[in-house]
Structure formats: C-alpha cells, structure tokens
Amino acid sequence: MSVPVVKFNKQDRPDFYRVLRERVNQYFEDNHISRHANFNMKFKTVFMIFLYTTPLVLMLTGVVNSLWPVMAMWAIMGVGMSGIGLSIMHDANHGAYSSNPKVNQALGYILNFLGGYHVNWKIQHNVLHHSFTNVHGYDEDIGNTAFRFSPDVPQRPMYRYQVFYAPFLYGLMGIDWLLTKDFIRLGRYEKMDLLKDQGLTYGKAMAQIIFNKTWYVALTLALPMLVVDLPWWQTLLGFLLMQFICGLILAFIFQSAHVLEATEFYHTDESGCVENSWAIHQLRTTANFANNSTLFSWFIGGLNYQIEHHLFPNVCHVHYPKLSKIVKATAAEYNLPYYQYKTFLGALKSHFVVLNQLGTGTYDRKLAGTVSLN
C-alpha cells in the first residue's frame, strides 16, 4: 500500500502561482530580509519555552506546593505547550524556522518534549494535510472517525451529536496523541510506505516513540508525583488539565482554518483528479481569521494567516502579515477567493455551524464560499 497521488488541474490558471511566487520573492529581495526567523521569532522561542518549563521547575523545587497554585502552574504549562507547538515546532518541522537544516531538526524535535513524535507529525501534516487539504480520503485532518468533518464521509447516528461532544474530544487530543495515536499512525504510515522517505524503518521509529514517550511521562508526570507535596491523584488531574487546555487550543486554531462555512471540500474522480490547480485548491479550502489581532497572531504562530501558510509553508510565520497583502491582491487579479473571517470567534462559530450541519445531514456544499465572513 502506498499514498495515491492526487492529480491537480495544471490548466487551471497556471500563471497565478507563478506570478504570486515571483512577487513574494521580490518582496524579500526588495526588503533585504530572510524568509526565515527574525529577532521577534527568536524572542518568542525563548518566551514559549520558559512559559512551558518555568511552572514545572517551580513545582519540582517546591516553590509552588499547594493545590490551587499548582493547578494554575499546570494550566500555564498547557498554554505554553500549545504556544510551543503553534509557534516553534510548527515552523521548524516545515523547514521555515532557519536556513540551517540542523536548527530546524533540533527545534522540530521539541515536539517529543510535548509527548508527540516529530516524524509522524511531519508525515501527517506536511505530506498529507498540506498536499491534499480537505480532500476526502487523503487529508487525515478531516479523516477522524469520531467526527464527520467532510460531506463525503458516510453519515452515522453518532454524528448528530458531534457539535456537543466536539469540545470535550478536542481537549482529549493531547492524551490521545500520547497514548494511542502515534502508535496507530506509525503502523498506517509503514503500510503506506511513508517511513522510508524519513530514513526510518518501522522498528527504529517504534523504538524512538517508546523511548521518547517513556522519558516524557517520567519527567512530566512521574517525577511531579514523587516530588510535589500533593496526593498523586491531584498531580494526575493537573497533568490532564494541562493536556486538555493544550488540546482545546490546538484543535480550535486548526479547525477554524479549514472546516468552515466558507471553505470547500473535495473528493477525487475515478482517475484521481481534482478540479483545481494545487495553489487555487489551497485558496478554496483554507481561510484566515482575526488578521487585525497582533497579539493573538503572535501567540498562535501566525496560523490565523492560514492561506499564506499553505501557499508558502517554508516561510517563517513572522512574515505572513506582509505577504497577506500580496496574496490577497494577486488572488483578486485572478478572480480567486480569499476567505477571511474578521475575528477568531467568528471563524470558530462558523466551524461549529458546519460541524452541526455535517452531523445532522443539512450541509449544502453548494453554499461553500457564499457565506458572510464576520
């Protein structure tokens, strides 16, 4: 078994992406700047790492040792954990953080300090999601069996309630990743013959997963249970709180970019083709949100500029606000959509509207792209 190839329509306004790339390259040349991390990004890297590690140190050293302050430390760690994933690990594993592959590799590996496995993430996110965004049967981000994220997924009775259970399951995403998802995905990627591209055998990758998750649990859960002056079950609750906060933040950010009223869903025809070129497909399946919120954008790694990220994933996110003006203007020249929600809450509301429509069977894909982006 291997990954089937989706054939994008190369005849669909082929000049669009060529012109867009030229303009983006010209922007970096004219301003004499690198497309990689700047001082802002490096400062953020230090900030996010300290946001995640400082509360743990305070608990382990006994500086914070009573119940509610300890719970506050776990909650802060959850925020820091999501910040590292959104801002640092994400860019690094795209090769966008630095022009030095070793720097990207080192910072990308930080995902293992959060209970994940960087190789699985790169396959799932870089290879499958970015290549086949919102394509049924290819994009694993819309292939979760607990949800109906696409109108091409067969209806099941449980999906009628997905709009209600979604927040709870979103919050459990981190625990699922830690305990089961990496193991299940590794087996699937071995069958799809995707591990070879990462220079790994199944056995070596499995050994890495077990090793990394063992020391992660030992450092982040077992050690606090032994050292922090609280009952073990309260430490466990704090650990679960951290995971839940992180999972909820990550899910809300990523789902608010692709599973929306504005964005479109696709499936291949019998020959494996979709109707648009790759770049135009990204415009039709992706939306921006809250682009006027500088602090929010800073924290979530510029992923509210999701269109720019999908078109230029190898560019550090600190440049997306400037690139968005180029992308939006070029899309308008070619009469192409540029979906953009004014606020994060507006995008999140749209996600839950679609989630409810898909769950109840009332979703109409003909209306995609026609809704008001408020």
VEXDREN-2710 file (C-alpha; in Angstrom, 1 decimal):
% VEXDREN-2710
k/r/px/py/pz
1/MET/0.0/0.0/0.0
2/SER/1.3/3.5/-0.9
3/VAL/-0.1/7.0/-0.9
4/PRO/-2.2/7.5/-4.0
5/VAL/-1.3/10.6/-6.0
6/VAL/-3.9/13.3/-6.3
7/LYS/-3.7/14.9/-9.7
8/PHE/-4.3/18.7/-9.6
9/ASN/-5.6/20.5/-12.7
10/LYS/-2.4/22.2/-14.1
11/GLN/-4.6/24.0/-16.7
12/ASP/-6.5/26.0/-14.1
13/ARG/-4.9/29.5/-14.3
14/PRO/-1.3/28.2/-14.1
15/ASP/0.1/31.7/-14.1
16/PHE/-1.5/32.5/-10.7
17/TYR/1.0/30.7/-8.5
18/ARG/4.0/31.6/-10.8
19/VAL/3.2/35.3/-10.5
20/LEU/2.5/35.0/-6.8
21/ARG/5.8/33.3/-6.1
22/GLU/7.7/36.0/-8.1
23/ARG/6.0/38.7/-6.2
24/VAL/6.7/37.1/-2.8
25/ASN/10.4/36.5/-3.8
26/GLN/10.6/40.1/-4.9
27/TYR/9.3/41.3/-1.5
28/PHE/12.1/39.5/0.3
29/GLU/14.7/40.8/-2.2
30/ASP/13.5/44.4/-2.1
31/ASN/13.4/44.5/1.7
32/HIS/16.7/42.6/2.0
33/ILE/15.3/40.2/4.6
34/SER/15.5/36.5/5.1
35/ARG/12.3/34.4/4.8
36/HIS/13.3/32.6/8.0
37/ALA/13.2/33.6/11.7
38/ASN/14.0/37.2/12.8
39/PHE/14.6/38.6/16.3
40/ASN/10.9/38.6/17.1
41/MET/10.7/34.9/16.3
42/LYS/13.8/34.1/18.4
43/PHE/12.4/36.1/21.3
44/LYS/9.2/34.2/21.0
45/THR/11.0/30.9/21.0
46/VAL/12.6/31.7/24.4
47/PHE/9.4/33.0/25.8
48/MET/7.3/30.0/24.9
49/ILE/9.9/27.5/26.2
50/PHE/10.1/29.4/29.5
51/LEU/6.3/29.6/29.7
52/TYR/6.1/25.8/29.5
53/THR/9.2/24.9/31.6
54/THR/9.1/27.5/34.4
55/PRO/5.9/26.3/36.1
56/LEU/7.3/22.7/36.1
57/VAL/10.5/23.9/37.7
58/LEU/8.5/25.9/40.3
59/MET/6.5/22.8/41.2
60/LEU/9.5/20.4/41.3
61/THR/11.6/22.8/43.5
62/GLY/8.7/23.3/46.0
63/VAL/8.3/27.0/45.3
64/VAL/4.7/26.3/44.4
65/ASN/3.3/23.4/46.5
66/SER/-0.4/24.0/47.4
67/LEU/-3.3/22.7/45.4
68/TRP/-4.7/25.7/43.5
69/PRO/-1.4/27.4/42.8
70/VAL/-0.1/24.0/41.5
71/MET/-3.2/23.7/39.3
72/ALA/-2.5/27.2/38.0
73/MET/1.0/26.0/37.1
74/TRP/-0.4/23.1/35.1
75/ALA/-2.8/25.4/33.3
76/ILE/0.0/27.8/32.4
77/MET/2.0/24.8/31.1
78/GLY/-1.0/23.9/28.9
79/VAL/-0.9/27.3/27.3
80/GLY/2.9/27.2/26.9
81/MET/2.7/23.7/25.4
82/SER/0.3/24.9/22.8
83/GLY/2.4/28.0/22.2
84/ILE/5.5/25.9/21.5
85/GLY/3.5/23.7/19.1
86/LEU/2.0/26.5/17.2
87/SER/4.9/28.9/17.1
88/ILE/8.2/27.0/17.3
89/MET/7.8/23.3/16.4
90/HIS/5.4/24.0/13.6
91/ASP/7.8/26.3/11.7
92/ALA/10.8/24.2/12.4
93/ASN/9.2/21.0/11.1
94/HIS/8.3/22.9/7.9
95/GLY/11.9/23.9/7.5
96/ALA/10.8/27.5/7.8
97/TYR/12.5/28.5/11.1
98/SER/16.1/28.6/9.8
99/SER/18.1/28.1/6.6
100/ASN/20.2/25.6/8.6
101/PRO/18.5/22.2/8.5
102/LYS/20.2/21.2/11.8
103/VAL/18.5/24.1/13.6
104/ASN/15.1/23.1/12.1
105/GLN/15.7/19.5/13.1
106/ALA/16.6/20.4/16.7
107/LEU/13.7/22.7/17.2
108/GLY/11.3/20.3/15.4
109/TYR/12.4/17.6/17.9
110/ILE/10.9/19.7/20.7
111/LEU/7.6/18.1/19.8
112/ASN/8.9/15.0/21.6
113/PHE/9.1/17.1/24.8
114/LEU/5.3/17.6/24.5
115/GLY/4.5/13.9/24.2
116/GLY/4.3/13.6/20.4
117/TYR/6.6/12.2/17.7
118/HIS/8.0/14.6/15.2
119/VAL/8.3/12.1/12.3
120/ASN/4.6/11.2/12.5
121/TRP/3.7/14.8/12.6
122/LYS/5.7/15.7/9.5
123/ILE/4.1/12.9/7.6
124/GLN/0.5/13.7/8.7
125/HIS/0.8/17.4/8.5
126/ASN/3.4/18.3/5.8
127/VAL/2.8/15.4/3.5
128/LEU/-0.9/14.5/3.8
129/HIS/-2.6/17.6/5.1
130/HIS/-0.7/20.3/3.1
131/SER/-0.6/18.3/-0.1
132/PHE/-4.3/17.2/0.0
133/THR/-6.1/19.8/2.0
134/ASN/-9.8/18.9/2.6
135/VAL/-9.6/16.1/0.0
136/HIS/-11.6/13.1/1.3
137/GLY/-9.6/10.0/1.9
138/TYR/-6.2/11.8/1.7
139/ASP/-6.2/14.7/4.3
140/GLU/-6.0/13.0/7.7
141/ASP/-7.1/16.2/9.4
142/ILE/-10.7/15.5/8.1
143/GLY/-10.4/11.7/8.5
144/ASN/-11.1/11.4/12.2
145/THR/-13.7/8.6/12.7
146/ALA/-15.1/10.3/15.8
147/PHE/-16.3/13.2/13.6
148/ARG/-17.9/13.9/10.3
149/PHE/-15.6/16.7/9.0
150/SER/-16.4/16.3/5.3
151/PRO/-19.7/15.8/3.4
152/ASP/-18.0/12.9/1.7
153/VAL/-17.8/10.9/4.9
154/PRO/-20.8/8.5/5.3
155/GLN/-23.4/9.6/7.8
156/ARG/-23.5/7.8/11.2
157/PRO/-26.1/8.3/14.0
158/MET/-23.5/9.4/16.5
159/TYR/-22.5/12.4/14.3
160/ARG/-25.8/14.1/15.1
161/TYR/-24.3/15.0/18.5
162/GLN/-20.8/15.9/17.3
163/VAL/-21.4/19.6/17.8
164/PHE/-21.9/18.9/21.5
165/TYR/-19.1/16.3/22.2
166/ALA/-16.5/18.0/20.0
167/PRO/-15.1/20.4/22.6
168/PHE/-14.6/17.5/25.0
169/LEU/-12.9/15.3/22.5
170/TYR/-10.8/18.2/21.2
171/GLY/-9.5/18.7/24.7
172/LEU/-8.5/15.0/24.8
173/MET/-6.4/15.3/21.6
174/GLY/-3.1/15.6/23.6
175/ILE/-3.8/12.5/25.7
176/ASP/-4.9/10.6/22.6
177/TRP/-1.6/11.6/20.9
178/LEU/0.4/10.5/23.9
179/LEU/-1.3/7.1/24.4
180/THR/-2.5/5.8/21.1
181/LYS/-2.4/8.0/18.0
182/ASP/1.3/7.9/17.4
183/PHE/1.3/4.1/17.5
184/ILE/-1.7/3.7/15.2
185/ARG/-0.3/6.2/12.7
186/LEU/3.1/4.6/12.7
187/GLY/1.6/1.3/11.6
188/ARG/-0.5/3.0/9.0
189/TYR/2.5/5.0/7.6
190/GLU/4.5/1.8/7.4
191/LYS/1.8/0.2/5.3
192/MET/1.7/3.4/3.1
193/ASP/5.5/3.1/2.7
194/LEU/6.0/6.6/4.0
195/LEU/8.6/5.9/6.6
196/LYS/11.3/5.3/4.0
197/ASP/11.1/9.0/3.0
198/GLN/12.0/9.9/6.6
199/GLY/15.0/7.5/6.6
200/LEU/13.4/5.2/9.1
201/THR/12.4/1.6/9.5
202/TYR/9.3/0.6/11.4
203/GLY/11.3/-0.9/14.2
204/LYS/13.6/2.1/14.6
205/ALA/10.6/4.5/14.6
206/MET/8.7/2.4/17.2
207/ALA/11.8/2.3/19.4
208/GLN/12.1/6.1/19.2
209/ILE/8.4/6.6/20.1
210/ILE/8.6/4.3/23.1
211/PHE/11.8/5.9/24.3
212/ASN/10.6/9.5/23.9
213/LYS/7.2/8.9/25.5
214/THR/8.8/7.0/28.4
215/TRP/11.1/9.8/29.5
216/TYR/8.4/12.4/28.7
217/VAL/6.0/10.7/31.1
218/ALA/8.8/10.1/33.7
219/LEU/9.8/13.8/33.7
220/THR/6.4/15.4/33.3
221/LEU/4.1/13.1/35.3
222/ALA/6.0/10.5/37.4
223/LEU/8.6/13.0/38.8
224/PRO/6.0/15.6/39.9
225/MET/4.0/12.7/41.6
226/LEU/7.1/11.9/43.6
227/VAL/8.3/15.4/44.4
228/VAL/5.3/17.7/44.6
229/ASP/3.8/17.6/48.1
230/LEU/0.3/16.7/46.9
231/PRO/-1.6/13.4/46.6
232/TRP/-0.7/11.6/43.4
233/TRP/-4.2/11.9/42.0
234/GLN/-4.1/15.6/42.3
235/THR/-0.9/15.7/40.3
236/LEU/-2.5/13.4/37.7
237/LEU/-5.5/15.8/37.5
238/GLY/-3.1/18.7/36.9
239/PHE/-1.3/16.8/34.2
240/LEU/-4.7/16.0/32.5
241/LEU/-5.7/19.7/32.8
242/MET/-2.5/20.7/31.0
243/GLN/-3.2/18.3/28.2
244/PHE/-6.8/19.3/27.9
245/ILE/-6.1/23.0/27.7
246/CYS/-3.4/22.4/25.1
247/GLY/-5.6/20.1/23.0
248/LEU/-8.5/22.5/23.1
249/ILE/-6.4/25.4/21.9
250/LEU/-4.7/23.4/19.1
251/ALA/-8.0/22.0/17.9
252/PHE/-9.8/25.3/17.9
253/ILE/-7.0/27.0/15.9
254/PHE/-6.6/24.4/13.3
255/GLN/-10.3/23.6/12.8
256/SER/-11.0/27.3/12.4
257/ALA/-9.0/27.3/9.2
258/HIS/-10.4/24.5/7.1
259/VAL/-13.8/23.2/8.4
260/LEU/-15.9/26.3/7.9
261/GLU/-18.9/27.6/6.0
262/ALA/-16.6/29.4/3.6
263/THR/-14.2/26.6/2.8
264/GLU/-14.8/23.9/0.3
265/PHE/-14.4/20.1/0.4
266/TYR/-13.3/17.8/-2.4
267/HIS/-13.0/14.3/-3.5
268/THR/-11.1/12.8/-6.4
269/ASP/-12.8/11.4/-9.6
270/GLU/-12.1/7.9/-10.8
271/SER/-8.8/8.9/-12.3
272/GLY/-7.6/10.6/-9.0
273/CYS/-8.1/14.2/-10.2
274/VAL/-9.5/17.3/-8.5
275/GLU/-10.8/20.3/-10.4
276/ASN/-8.3/23.0/-9.4
277/SER/-4.6/23.6/-9.5
278/TRP/-2.8/23.0/-6.2
279/ALA/-2.5/26.7/-5.3
280/ILE/-6.1/27.5/-6.2
281/HIS/-7.2/24.4/-4.3
282/GLN/-5.4/25.9/-1.2
283/LEU/-7.4/29.1/-1.6
284/ARG/-10.7/27.3/-1.8
285/THR/-10.1/25.0/1.2
286/THR/-8.5/27.5/3.6
287/ALA/-9.5/30.6/5.5
288/ASN/-7.8/33.3/7.5
289/PHE/-9.2/34.8/10.7
290/ALA/-8.5/37.7/13.2
291/ASN/-5.8/39.2/11.0
292/ASN/-6.1/42.6/12.8
293/SER/-5.2/41.0/16.2
294/THR/-1.4/41.3/16.5
295/LEU/-1.1/39.7/20.0
296/PHE/-3.3/36.8/19.1
297/SER/-1.4/36.2/15.9
298/TRP/1.9/36.4/17.7
299/PHE/0.8/33.7/20.2
300/ILE/-0.6/31.2/17.7
301/GLY/2.4/31.4/15.4
302/GLY/0.7/33.4/12.6
303/LEU/-1.7/30.5/11.9
304/ASN/-4.5/32.9/11.6
305/TYR/-2.8/33.7/8.2
306/GLN/-3.5/30.1/7.2
307/ILE/-3.8/30.9/3.5
308/GLU/-0.3/32.3/3.4
309/HIS/1.0/29.4/5.4
310/HIS/-0.5/26.8/3.0
311/LEU/0.9/28.6/0.0
312/PHE/4.3/29.3/1.5
313/PRO/4.8/26.7/4.3
314/ASN/8.6/27.1/4.0
315/VAL/8.4/30.8/5.0
316/CYS/8.6/31.7/8.7
317/HIS/5.2/32.9/10.0
318/VAL/6.5/36.3/11.2
319/HIS/6.4/37.4/7.5
320/TYR/2.8/36.3/6.9
321/PRO/1.1/39.7/7.7
322/LYS/3.1/41.4/4.9
323/LEU/2.7/38.5/2.5
324/SER/-1.0/38.5/3.0
325/LYS/-1.4/41.8/1.2
326/ILE/0.4/40.3/-1.8
327/VAL/-1.6/37.1/-1.8
328/LYS/-4.9/38.9/-1.4
329/ALA/-4.2/41.4/-4.2
330/THR/-3.0/38.6/-6.6
331/ALA/-6.0/36.4/-5.9
332/ALA/-8.3/39.4/-6.7
333/GLU/-6.4/39.9/-10.0
334/TYR/-7.2/36.3/-11.0
335/ASN/-10.8/36.4/-9.7
336/LEU/-10.0/33.9/-7.0
337/PRO/-11.4/33.7/-3.5
338/TYR/-9.6/34.9/-0.4
339/TYR/-11.6/33.7/2.6
340/GLN/-11.0/35.9/5.7
341/TYR/-13.0/36.0/8.9
342/LYS/-12.8/39.2/10.8
343/THR/-12.5/37.6/14.3
344/PHE/-11.4/34.3/15.7
345/LEU/-14.8/33.9/17.4
346/GLY/-16.5/34.4/14.0
347/ALA/-14.4/31.6/12.5
348/LEU/-14.9/29.3/15.5
349/LYS/-18.7/29.9/15.3
350/SER/-18.6/29.1/11.6
351/HIS/-16.7/25.8/12.4
352/PHE/-19.4/24.7/14.9
353/VAL/-22.2/25.7/12.4
354/VAL/-20.6/23.4/9.8
355/LEU/-20.0/20.7/12.4
356/ASN/-23.7/20.7/13.3
357/GLN/-24.7/20.8/9.6
358/LEU/-22.4/17.9/8.7
359/GLY/-23.6/15.9/11.8
360/THR/-27.3/16.4/11.1
361/GLY/-27.0/15.9/7.3
362/THR/-28.1/19.5/6.5
363/TYR/-24.8/20.7/5.0
364/ASP/-25.0/22.0/1.4
365/ARG/-21.7/22.1/-0.3
366/LYS/-23.1/24.4/-3.0
367/LEU/-23.2/27.2/-0.4
368/ALA/-19.5/27.0/0.5
369/GLY/-17.8/30.3/-0.2
370/THR/-21.0/32.3/-0.3
371/VAL/-21.5/32.9/3.5
372/SER/-20.8/36.2/5.2
373/LEU/-17.3/36.2/6.8
374/ASN/-18.0/38.1/10.0
END
